[in-house]
Amino acid sequence: MQETIFGKEISSKIPLPVCIVNSKGKIVSANEYISQVFIYDGIENADFFALTGIKVSSLYEETREKKNLRLERNGRQFKLMVNREDESEESNLLVFFYDDTNYENLKDRYNDEKVCVCRIVIDNYDEFAASTLPEIRMRITTVADGIIRQWAAKLNGSINKLNSSQYVMYFQNSYMEELIENKFSILDEIRGIETEADFPMSLSIGIGVGGKNLAATETYSRGAMDLARGRGGDQAVVKRVNKIEYYGGKMQTVEKSNKGKSRVVAYALKQLIEQSKRVVIMGHMHPDMDCFGAALGIHRVCNMCDRPAYILINEVTESLMDIYRQAKESDKYQFINSKKAENITDKDTLVVLVDTHRPSYAEHGELLSMTDRIVVIDHHRRAEDAVQNPTLSYIESYASSTAELVTEMLQYIAPKKTLIKLEAEALLAGMTVDTNRFAVKTGVRTFEAAAWLRRSGADTAEVKRFFQVDMENFKLRAKCIAAAEFHEGGIAVSICEGLNEDAQVINSQVADELLTIKGIRASFVAGRTAQGNTVISARSLGEVNVQVIMEKLGGGGHLTTAGAQTDCSPEETIERVLELTK
């Protein structure tokens, strides 16, 4: 009783709203200032949780860990400070309500008035300029310019046109919520312009938010723009201090008609190889045919430059076994594991990463920290955890496969008949896999690269033999197709039972097959590898962006072809996918 009286004396002398709460969560007493918090009388013996939504356990926790409890009432914001009346386990609590509404309003105003930096680029301007007449180009770019400037006016932004296809805009952070709510509708407006070309116009938008100063926010916007363009354009990327958000990305990446970059990268790669003592070629974990074919292609460049080259591969899946065995038996290639790679890698070693640009997906990501000489060649949309500051980066999301990119480079730096038959077939097999036998994501340059490989000795019948499967896998695939479930919106899902060494390959083949069913817009197939890991393959006809869905699961890929590995069971993974497709 003495302690409660003591608490009452304190509460009556402090000019702040204060109440005393007992261990059962009941309000014992309160001072006269409590009316600033609760507008009704008679709160004694009332339940504190019923009044505030804050449990008494949270109040006791506040006394130990200072959790910074807050309460909003009557248009005011209160910070709760809690003290015990004594040291006993179930002592009464003194709850002080500190009104910091003005401070919170000032903080909100400060955040709202912070400057955001927005970079805007017309993605396919060069291709558009090359494929339309000057008067048409001028009319359409004027329409696009008007839409962009109207958008800036709605945001009360200051916009400057840097050149024919690039803008920079500054606006206040208070407009960000509206932009996100509308999911950057300007992307749809630009895409809806009638261009009279074979492809629509699209924008890449990179926004920097919340930097400690304007220079930092500028840097964020550049990083956001690199991500937006590296992921294929037609999207907005918002980069904050420790968070990146993606919006849009509905359009298939437009193939570039100019091969100038491919030629420049080819010669730069050749120079880097010649300046290195040795080269280690590394792909992603559980390599597929595209990864393996690209590695053999880079190995050929190293042989031309008379530099020792090693292909890092730890485990070979069943689907890769035939071509791997042929390569190993030829004695033309040196295959090594992670331990050997670590022993030979130093500052004079060039590491070439193919078919991925994420260290977490690499066969042995730790190798990238052992040298400053790194080359990245990949065709997947750029992720935020990409290799930092590589010496040479060639990431082109328009390409069908990494094998296509490597084949184009070989055309510039490899004399005729330099490629041996196995290398040509491996590269062609890589392109065949990633395009689902040239049915998806296949452009003019894809066929040109395939034709060059055919002239270099690739046998299409031999390539087809690489994809033969044993009877058990064939039965499993058929069973998986038969077990497929069909959901609203044209979504097909299936689960491959048991553990399978070729789970990734079987999943992707089943997903491709499901897309041939009428009315199916996207397919998702999950299964477990021999190690017990869950892998999922996703395919679509272009209406559903499966890459965005797979990114939510920690994976990635392209608009029509993507995949991921998760720690959940196949059933939980499919359930999560169905939630995301809604």
C-alpha positions as CSV (number, residue, x, y, z in Angstrom):
1,M,0.0,0.0,0.0
2,Q,2.9,2.3,0.8
3,E,4.3,1.8,-2.7
4,T,1.0,2.7,-4.3
5,I,0.7,5.9,-2.3
6,F,4.3,6.7,-3.2
7,G,3.4,6.2,-6.9
8,K,0.3,8.4,-6.5
9,E,2.4,11.1,-5.0
10,I,4.8,11.0,-7.9
11,S,2.0,11.0,-10.5
12,S,0.4,14.0,-8.9
13,K,3.6,16.1,-8.8
14,I,4.7,15.5,-12.5
15,P,3.1,17.8,-15.1
16,L,2.7,14.9,-17.6
17,P,-0.2,12.4,-18.1
18,V,0.7,9.5,-15.8
19,C,-1.2,6.4,-14.7
20,I,-0.3,3.5,-12.4
21,V,-0.9,0.0,-13.8
22,N,-0.8,-3.2,-11.7
23,S,0.5,-6.6,-12.8
24,K,-2.9,-7.7,-14.0
25,G,-3.1,-4.8,-16.5
26,K,-5.6,-2.8,-14.5
27,I,-5.3,1.0,-14.1
28,V,-4.9,1.7,-10.3
29,S,-5.0,5.5,-10.6
30,A,-4.2,8.4,-12.9
31,N,-3.4,12.1,-12.5
32,E,-5.5,15.0,-13.9
33,Y,-3.3,15.4,-17.0
34,I,-4.5,11.9,-18.3
35,S,-7.4,13.7,-19.9
36,Q,-4.9,14.8,-22.6
37,V,-4.6,11.1,-23.6
38,F,-8.1,9.7,-22.8
39,I,-11.1,12.0,-23.3
40,Y,-13.5,10.0,-21.1
41,D,-13.6,10.0,-17.3
42,G,-13.4,7.1,-14.9
43,I,-10.5,5.1,-16.3
44,E,-9.6,3.7,-12.8
45,N,-10.0,-0.1,-12.8
46,A,-10.2,-0.1,-16.6
47,D,-8.1,-2.5,-18.6
48,F,-4.9,-0.8,-20.0
49,F,-4.9,-3.1,-23.0
50,A,-8.5,-2.4,-23.9
51,L,-7.7,1.4,-23.8
52,T,-4.4,1.3,-25.7
53,G,-3.9,-2.0,-27.4
54,I,-0.7,-2.4,-25.5
55,K,-0.3,-5.5,-23.4
56,V,1.0,-5.3,-19.8
57,S,3.8,-7.8,-20.7
58,S,5.0,-5.2,-23.2
59,L,5.1,-2.6,-20.4
60,Y,7.3,-4.8,-18.2
61,E,9.5,-5.5,-21.2
62,E,9.8,-1.7,-21.8
63,T,11.3,-1.4,-18.3
64,R,14.0,-3.9,-19.2
65,E,14.8,-3.3,-22.9
66,K,13.4,0.2,-23.7
67,K,11.3,-0.8,-26.7
68,N,10.1,2.7,-27.3
69,L,6.4,2.2,-27.1
70,R,4.1,4.7,-28.8
71,L,0.4,5.6,-28.7
72,E,-1.6,7.9,-31.0
73,R,-4.8,9.4,-29.4
74,N,-6.9,12.5,-30.1
75,G,-4.7,13.6,-33.0
76,R,-1.6,13.6,-30.7
77,Q,1.3,11.2,-30.6
78,F,2.7,10.0,-27.2
79,K,5.9,8.3,-26.3
80,L,5.4,5.9,-23.4
81,M,8.1,5.8,-20.6
82,V,7.6,3.0,-18.0
83,N,9.1,2.7,-14.5
84,R,8.6,0.1,-11.8
85,E,7.5,1.3,-8.4
86,D,10.0,-1.2,-6.8
87,E,12.2,-4.1,-7.8
88,S,9.7,-6.9,-7.1
89,E,8.7,-9.1,-10.0
90,E,5.0,-8.0,-10.0
91,S,5.4,-4.4,-8.9
92,N,3.0,-1.7,-10.1
93,L,4.1,0.3,-13.1
94,L,4.2,4.1,-13.6
95,V,3.4,4.8,-17.2
96,F,4.3,8.4,-18.4
97,F,2.8,9.7,-21.6
98,Y,5.2,12.2,-23.2
99,D,3.6,14.3,-26.0
100,D,6.1,14.6,-28.8
101,T,3.5,15.4,-31.6
102,N,5.4,18.5,-32.7
103,Y,8.6,16.6,-32.9
104,E,7.0,13.8,-35.0
105,N,5.3,16.3,-37.3
106,L,8.6,18.1,-37.8
107,K,10.3,14.7,-38.6
108,D,7.5,13.8,-41.1
109,R,7.8,17.2,-42.7
110,Y,11.6,16.8,-42.9
111,N,11.2,13.4,-44.6
112,D,8.5,14.6,-46.9
113,E,10.6,17.5,-48.1
114,K,13.7,15.5,-48.7
115,V,14.8,15.6,-52.4
116,C,14.5,12.4,-54.5
117,V,16.6,12.1,-57.6
118,C,14.9,10.4,-60.6
119,R,16.7,9.3,-63.8
120,I,14.6,8.5,-66.9
121,V,15.9,6.8,-70.0
122,I,14.0,5.8,-73.2
123,D,15.2,2.2,-73.4
124,N,15.3,1.4,-77.1
125,Y,15.8,4.8,-78.5
126,D,18.7,3.8,-80.8
127,E,16.8,0.8,-82.2
128,F,13.7,3.0,-82.6
129,A,15.7,5.7,-84.4
130,A,17.2,3.2,-86.8
131,S,13.8,1.6,-87.7
132,T,11.6,4.7,-88.3
133,L,11.6,7.7,-90.6
134,P,12.8,11.1,-89.2
135,E,9.4,12.8,-89.3
136,I,7.7,9.8,-87.5
137,R,10.5,9.7,-85.0
138,M,10.2,13.4,-84.2
139,R,6.4,13.1,-83.8
140,I,6.6,10.1,-81.5
141,T,9.5,11.4,-79.3
142,T,7.5,14.7,-78.9
143,V,4.5,12.7,-77.6
144,A,6.8,10.8,-75.2
145,D,8.5,14.0,-74.1
146,G,5.0,15.5,-73.4
147,I,4.0,12.5,-71.2
148,I,7.2,12.6,-69.3
149,R,6.9,16.4,-68.6
150,Q,3.3,16.1,-67.6
151,W,4.3,13.4,-65.2
152,A,6.9,15.7,-63.7
153,A,4.4,18.5,-63.4
154,K,2.0,16.3,-61.4
155,L,4.9,15.7,-59.0
156,N,5.9,19.4,-58.9
157,G,9.3,18.2,-60.0
158,S,12.1,20.0,-61.7
159,I,13.0,18.1,-64.9
160,N,15.9,18.5,-67.3
161,K,16.5,16.8,-70.6
162,L,20.1,15.6,-70.8
163,N,20.0,14.3,-74.4
164,S,17.6,12.8,-76.9
165,S,16.8,9.8,-74.6
166,Q,17.7,10.8,-71.0
167,Y,16.2,13.0,-68.4
168,V,16.9,13.8,-64.7
169,M,14.2,15.0,-62.4
170,Y,14.1,16.2,-58.7
171,F,11.0,16.0,-56.6
172,Q,10.0,15.8,-53.0
173,N,9.7,12.5,-51.1
174,S,6.1,13.2,-50.2
175,Y,5.1,12.1,-53.7
176,M,6.8,8.7,-53.5
177,E,3.8,7.0,-51.8
178,E,1.5,8.1,-54.6
179,L,3.9,6.8,-57.3
180,I,4.2,3.4,-55.6
181,E,0.5,3.2,-55.1
182,N,0.0,3.8,-58.9
183,K,2.8,1.4,-59.7
184,F,4.4,4.0,-61.9
185,S,1.6,4.2,-64.4
186,I,3.8,6.3,-66.7
187,L,5.4,3.0,-67.8
188,D,2.1,1.9,-69.3
189,E,1.4,5.3,-70.9
190,I,4.8,5.2,-72.7
191,R,4.3,1.6,-73.7
192,G,0.9,2.5,-75.2
193,I,2.3,5.0,-77.7
194,E,1.8,3.9,-81.3
195,T,5.4,3.7,-82.7
196,E,4.9,2.1,-86.1
197,A,8.0,0.0,-85.3
198,D,8.1,-3.7,-84.6
199,F,8.4,-3.0,-80.8
200,P,6.8,-0.6,-78.3
201,M,8.6,2.3,-76.7
202,S,9.5,1.8,-73.0
203,L,11.2,3.6,-70.1
204,S,13.7,2.8,-67.5
205,I,13.3,4.8,-64.3
206,G,15.9,4.9,-61.5
207,I,15.0,6.8,-58.3
208,G,17.3,7.5,-55.4
209,V,15.6,8.1,-52.0
210,G,16.8,9.0,-48.5
211,G,20.5,9.6,-48.9
212,K,22.2,11.5,-46.1
213,N,22.9,14.3,-48.7
214,L,22.1,15.1,-52.3
215,A,25.3,13.5,-53.6
216,A,24.4,10.2,-51.9
217,T,20.9,10.3,-53.3
218,E,22.4,10.9,-56.8
219,T,24.5,7.8,-56.3
220,Y,21.5,5.8,-55.3
221,S,19.6,6.9,-58.5
222,R,22.6,5.9,-60.7
223,G,22.6,2.5,-59.0
224,A,18.8,2.2,-59.5
225,M,19.2,3.1,-63.2
226,D,21.9,0.4,-63.7
227,L,19.6,-2.2,-62.2
228,A,16.6,-1.1,-64.2
229,R,18.5,-1.2,-67.5
230,G,20.4,-4.4,-66.5
231,R,17.1,-6.1,-65.8
232,G,15.8,-5.3,-69.4
233,G,14.2,-1.9,-69.0
234,D,10.5,-1.1,-69.0
235,Q,10.5,-0.8,-65.2
236,A,11.1,1.5,-62.2
237,V,13.7,0.8,-59.5
238,V,13.6,2.6,-56.2
239,K,16.9,2.5,-54.3
240,R,16.9,3.5,-50.6
241,V,19.6,3.3,-48.0
242,N,19.1,-0.5,-47.4
243,K,16.2,-1.5,-49.6
244,I,15.5,-1.8,-53.3
245,E,12.0,-2.0,-54.8
246,Y,11.0,-3.0,-58.4
247,Y,7.9,-2.0,-60.3
248,G,6.9,-2.8,-63.9
249,G,9.0,-5.0,-66.1
250,K,6.0,-6.3,-68.1
251,M,7.7,-6.2,-71.6
252,Q,10.0,-8.6,-73.2
253,T,13.5,-7.1,-73.7
254,V,14.0,-5.7,-77.2
255,E,16.9,-7.3,-79.0
256,K,19.6,-4.8,-80.0
257,S,20.4,-4.8,-83.7
258,N,23.8,-3.2,-83.3
259,K,26.6,-5.7,-82.5
260,G,29.2,-3.0,-81.6
261,K,29.2,-3.8,-77.9
262,S,29.8,-7.5,-78.5
263,R,32.9,-6.7,-80.6
264,V,34.3,-4.2,-78.1
265,V,33.8,-6.7,-75.2
266,A,35.4,-9.5,-77.2
267,Y,38.6,-7.5,-77.8
268,A,38.6,-6.3,-74.2
269,L,38.3,-9.9,-73.0
270,K,41.1,-11.1,-75.2
271,Q,43.3,-8.3,-73.8
272,L,42.5,-9.2,-70.2
273,I,43.3,-12.9,-70.9
274,E,46.6,-12.0,-72.5
275,Q,47.5,-9.9,-69.5
276,S,46.8,-12.7,-67.0
277,K,49.0,-15.6,-66.0
278,R,46.1,-18.1,-65.9
279,V,42.3,-18.1,-66.2
280,V,39.7,-19.8,-64.0
281,I,36.3,-20.2,-65.7
282,M,33.4,-20.6,-63.3
283,G,29.6,-21.0,-63.7
284,H,26.7,-21.3,-61.3
285,M,26.1,-24.1,-58.9
286,H,24.5,-27.2,-60.5
287,P,25.7,-26.1,-64.0
288,D,23.4,-26.6,-67.0
289,M,24.1,-26.9,-70.7
290,D,24.2,-23.1,-71.3
291,C,26.7,-22.7,-68.4
292,F,28.9,-25.6,-69.6
293,G,28.8,-24.5,-73.3
294,A,29.8,-20.9,-72.4
295,A,32.7,-22.2,-70.3
296,L,34.0,-24.3,-73.2
297,G,33.7,-21.2,-75.5
298,I,35.8,-19.1,-73.1
299,H,38.3,-21.9,-72.8
300,R,38.8,-21.7,-76.5
301,V,39.6,-18.0,-76.3
302,C,42.2,-18.8,-73.6
303,N,43.8,-21.4,-75.9
304,M,44.0,-18.9,-78.7
305,C,45.8,-16.4,-76.3
306,D,48.1,-19.2,-75.2
307,R,47.1,-18.9,-71.5
308,P,46.4,-21.9,-69.2
309,A,42.7,-22.2,-68.5
310,Y,40.8,-24.2,-65.9
311,I,37.1,-24.9,-65.7
312,L,35.8,-25.0,-62.1
313,I,33.0,-27.6,-61.7
314,N,32.3,-29.6,-58.4
315,E,29.3,-31.7,-59.3
316,V,28.1,-32.9,-62.7
317,T,24.4,-33.6,-63.0
318,E,23.0,-36.5,-65.0
319,S,21.8,-34.2,-67.8
320,L,25.4,-32.9,-68.3
321,M,27.2,-36.2,-67.9
322,D,27.5,-37.2,-71.6
323,I,29.0,-34.0,-72.8
324,Y,31.2,-33.6,-69.7
325,R,32.5,-37.1,-70.3
326,Q,33.3,-36.3,-73.9
327,A,35.1,-33.1,-72.9
328,K,37.1,-34.9,-70.2
329,E,38.1,-37.8,-72.4
330,S,39.4,-35.4,-75.1
331,D,42.2,-34.2,-72.8
332,K,41.8,-30.6,-74.2
333,Y,40.3,-29.2,-71.0
334,Q,41.4,-29.0,-67.3
335,F,38.5,-29.4,-64.9
336,I,39.2,-28.6,-61.3
337,N,37.3,-28.4,-58.0
338,S,37.0,-25.5,-55.5
339,K,40.0,-26.5,-53.4
340,K,42.3,-26.6,-56.5
341,A,40.9,-23.3,-57.7
342,E,41.7,-21.6,-54.4
343,N,45.3,-23.0,-54.6
344,I,46.0,-21.5,-58.0
345,T,44.1,-18.2,-57.7
346,D,46.1,-15.1,-56.9
347,K,46.2,-11.4,-58.0
348,D,47.5,-12.4,-61.5
349,T,44.6,-14.9,-62.1
350,L,41.6,-13.8,-64.2
351,V,38.3,-15.3,-63.0
352,V,35.6,-15.5,-65.7
353,L,32.1,-15.9,-64.3
354,V,29.5,-17.2,-66.8
355,D,25.7,-17.6,-66.8
356,T,25.4,-15.8,-63.5
357,H,26.4,-12.5,-62.0
358,R,25.6,-13.2,-58.4
359,P,28.4,-14.4,-56.0
360,S,25.8,-16.4,-54.0
361,Y,24.9,-18.4,-57.1
362,A,28.5,-19.0,-58.3
363,E,30.1,-22.5,-58.1
364,H,32.5,-21.1,-55.5
365,G,31.7,-17.4,-54.7
366,E,34.7,-17.1,-52.3
367,L,37.0,-17.2,-55.3
368,L,35.8,-13.8,-56.4
369,S,37.4,-12.2,-53.3
370,M,40.8,-13.7,-54.1
371,T,41.5,-11.6,-57.2
372,D,40.6,-8.1,-58.5
373,R,40.6,-9.4,-62.1
374,I,37.0,-10.5,-62.7
375,V,34.9,-10.8,-65.9
376,V,31.1,-11.4,-65.8
377,I,29.3,-12.7,-68.8
378,D,25.5,-13.3,-68.3
379,H,22.1,-13.0,-69.9
380,H,19.9,-12.9,-66.7
381,R,18.2,-9.7,-65.5
382,R,20.5,-7.9,-63.1
383,A,20.0,-8.5,-59.4
384,E,20.9,-6.2,-56.6
385,D,23.6,-8.6,-55.2
386,A,25.6,-8.6,-58.5
387,V,29.4,-8.8,-58.4
388,Q,30.7,-5.5,-57.3
389,N,33.1,-3.6,-59.6
390,P,34.1,-6.4,-62.1
391,T,37.0,-5.5,-64.4
392,L,34.7,-6.3,-67.4
393,S,30.9,-6.9,-67.3
394,Y,28.8,-8.1,-70.2
395,I,25.3,-8.6,-68.9
396,E,22.7,-8.4,-71.7
397,S,19.2,-9.5,-70.7
398,Y,18.0,-9.4,-74.3
399,A,20.1,-12.4,-75.2
400,S,18.6,-15.9,-75.3
401,S,21.5,-17.4,-73.4
402,T,25.1,-16.9,-72.3
403,A,26.1,-19.3,-75.1
404,E,24.7,-16.8,-77.6
405,L,26.8,-13.9,-76.1
406,V,30.0,-16.1,-76.1
407,T,29.3,-17.2,-79.7
408,E,29.0,-13.6,-80.9
409,M,32.3,-12.8,-79.2
410,L,34.0,-15.8,-80.8
411,Q,33.0,-14.6,-84.2
412,Y,35.1,-11.5,-83.7
413,I,38.2,-13.0,-82.1
414,A,38.4,-16.6,-83.4
415,P,39.7,-17.2,-86.9
416,K,37.5,-19.5,-89.1
417,K,37.6,-23.2,-88.2
418,T,39.2,-22.5,-84.8
419,L,36.3,-23.9,-82.8
420,I,36.4,-27.7,-82.5
421,K,33.2,-29.7,-83.1
422,L,32.5,-30.4,-79.4
423,E,32.7,-26.7,-78.4
424,A,30.4,-25.7,-81.3
425,E,27.9,-28.4,-80.2
426,A,28.1,-27.4,-76.5
427,L,27.3,-23.8,-77.4
428,L,24.5,-24.8,-79.7
429,A,23.1,-27.1,-77.0
430,G,23.2,-24.2,-74.4
431,M,21.2,-22.0,-76.8
432,T,18.8,-24.9,-77.5
433,V,18.1,-25.4,-73.7
434,D,17.6,-21.8,-72.8
435,T,15.3,-21.1,-75.8
436,N,13.2,-24.3,-75.3
437,R,14.4,-25.4,-78.8
438,F,14.3,-21.9,-80.2
439,A,10.6,-21.4,-79.2
440,V,11.0,-18.6,-76.6
441,K,13.3,-15.5,-76.2
442,T,14.7,-16.1,-79.7
443,G,15.8,-13.1,-81.8
444,V,17.5,-12.6,-85.1
445,R,20.9,-12.6,-83.4
446,T,20.1,-16.0,-81.8
447,F,19.6,-17.6,-85.2
448,E,22.7,-15.9,-86.6
449,A,24.8,-17.2,-83.8
450,A,23.3,-20.7,-84.3
451,A,24.0,-20.6,-88.0
452,W,27.7,-19.7,-87.3
453,L,28.0,-22.6,-84.9
454,R,26.5,-24.9,-87.6
455,R,29.1,-23.7,-90.0
456,S,31.8,-24.3,-87.4
457,G,30.9,-28.0,-87.3
458,A,28.0,-28.4,-84.8
459,D,26.0,-31.5,-85.6
460,T,22.3,-31.0,-84.7
461,A,21.7,-34.7,-84.4
462,E,24.5,-34.9,-81.8
463,V,23.1,-32.0,-80.0
464,K,19.7,-33.7,-79.8
465,R,21.4,-36.8,-78.3
466,F,22.7,-34.6,-75.4
467,F,19.0,-34.2,-74.3
468,Q,18.1,-37.8,-74.2
469,V,16.9,-39.0,-70.8
470,D,16.7,-42.5,-69.3
471,M,13.4,-44.3,-68.9
472,E,13.0,-43.6,-65.2
473,N,13.3,-39.8,-65.8
474,F,10.9,-40.0,-68.7
475,K,8.3,-41.8,-66.5
476,L,8.8,-39.3,-63.7
477,R,8.2,-36.4,-66.1
478,A,5.0,-38.0,-67.4
479,K,3.8,-38.6,-63.9
480,C,4.5,-35.0,-63.0
481,I,2.6,-33.7,-66.0
482,A,-0.4,-36.0,-65.1
483,A,-0.4,-34.7,-61.5
484,A,-0.6,-31.0,-62.6
485,E,-3.2,-28.8,-61.0
486,F,-4.9,-25.9,-62.9
487,H,-5.9,-22.7,-61.1
488,E,-7.8,-19.5,-62.0
489,G,-6.1,-17.2,-64.4
490,G,-4.4,-19.8,-66.5
491,I,-1.9,-20.9,-63.8
492,A,-0.7,-24.6,-63.9
493,V,1.4,-26.0,-61.0
494,S,2.8,-29.5,-60.3
495,I,5.2,-31.2,-57.8
496,C,7.7,-33.9,-58.7
497,E,7.7,-36.5,-56.0
498,G,10.8,-37.9,-54.3
499,L,14.5,-36.9,-54.6
500,N,16.0,-36.6,-58.0
501,E,19.5,-35.7,-59.2
502,D,18.1,-34.0,-62.3
503,A,15.2,-32.2,-60.5
504,Q,16.1,-28.8,-62.2
505,V,16.0,-30.3,-65.7
506,I,12.9,-32.3,-65.1
507,N,11.1,-29.3,-63.5
508,S,11.9,-27.1,-66.5
509,Q,10.9,-29.7,-69.0
510,V,7.5,-30.3,-67.3
511,A,7.0,-26.5,-67.0
512,D,7.6,-26.2,-70.7
513,E,5.2,-29.0,-71.5
514,L,2.4,-27.5,-69.3
515,L,2.6,-24.3,-71.4
516,T,1.5,-26.2,-74.5
517,I,-2.0,-26.7,-72.9
518,K,-4.7,-24.4,-74.1
519,G,-5.5,-21.6,-71.7
520,I,-2.4,-21.9,-69.7
521,R,-0.5,-18.6,-69.3
522,A,2.1,-19.6,-66.7
523,S,3.4,-22.8,-65.2
524,F,5.3,-23.6,-62.0
525,V,6.9,-27.0,-61.1
526,A,8.7,-27.7,-57.9
527,G,10.8,-30.8,-56.7
528,R,13.6,-31.8,-54.5
529,T,17.2,-32.5,-55.6
530,A,19.2,-35.5,-54.5
531,Q,20.6,-33.3,-51.7
532,G,17.0,-32.5,-50.5
533,N,17.0,-28.9,-51.7
534,T,13.7,-27.6,-53.2
535,V,14.1,-26.2,-56.7
536,I,11.3,-24.6,-58.8
537,S,11.0,-23.8,-62.5
538,A,8.7,-21.1,-63.8
539,R,7.6,-20.5,-67.4
540,S,5.1,-18.1,-69.1
541,L,4.0,-17.0,-72.5
542,G,4.7,-13.3,-71.6
543,E,1.5,-12.2,-70.0
544,V,2.8,-13.2,-66.5
545,N,6.2,-11.9,-65.4
546,V,7.6,-15.1,-63.7
547,Q,10.9,-13.4,-63.0
548,V,9.3,-11.0,-60.5
549,I,7.6,-14.0,-58.8
550,M,10.8,-16.0,-58.6
551,E,12.7,-13.0,-57.2
552,K,10.3,-13.1,-54.2
553,L,11.6,-16.6,-53.5
554,G,15.2,-15.6,-53.8
555,G,15.7,-16.6,-57.4
556,G,15.5,-14.8,-60.8
557,G,15.6,-15.2,-64.5
558,H,13.6,-13.6,-67.3
559,L,10.1,-12.4,-67.9
560,T,9.1,-15.8,-69.5
561,T,11.7,-18.1,-67.9
562,A,12.8,-18.1,-64.3
563,G,13.6,-20.3,-61.4
564,A,14.6,-20.4,-57.7
565,Q,15.9,-22.6,-54.9
566,T,14.2,-22.5,-51.5
567,D,14.5,-24.0,-48.0
568,C,10.8,-24.8,-47.9
569,S,9.2,-28.0,-49.0
570,P,7.9,-28.2,-52.6
571,E,4.3,-28.0,-51.3
572,E,5.0,-24.9,-49.3
573,T,6.8,-23.3,-52.3
574,I,3.9,-23.9,-54.7
575,E,1.5,-22.5,-52.1
576,R,3.6,-19.4,-51.8
577,V,3.7,-19.1,-55.6
578,L,-0.1,-19.3,-55.8
579,E,-0.3,-16.4,-53.3
580,L,2.1,-14.3,-55.3
581,T,0.3,-14.9,-58.6
582,K,-2.9,-13.5,-57.2
